[in-house]
Amino acid sequence: MTRSPSALLEKTARADAQSHRHPGRFSLLRLSAAERLAGAAGLIALLWLAVYWALSRSGA
């Protein structure tokens, strides 16, 4: 018995979606907008802290 092309496509798509799930891995795409915004704010704060530290050490 042969399967219809759409049934094969659905089976392949389902298997492909399951193979891309990595529950133990960190993914930026799975974060909510608020979590991404908080991460960006934290990164900006760290950059400002690094700039402040560098300028205070240079005596400027």
Sequence and secondary structure as in RCSB ss.txt:
>XXXX:A:sequence
MTRSPSALLEKTARADAQSHRHPGRFSLLRLSAAERLAGAAGLIALLWLAVYWALSRSGA
>XXXX:A:secstr
    HHHHHHHHHHHHHHHT  TTS  GGGS HHHHHHHHHHHHHHHHHHHHHHHHHHT 
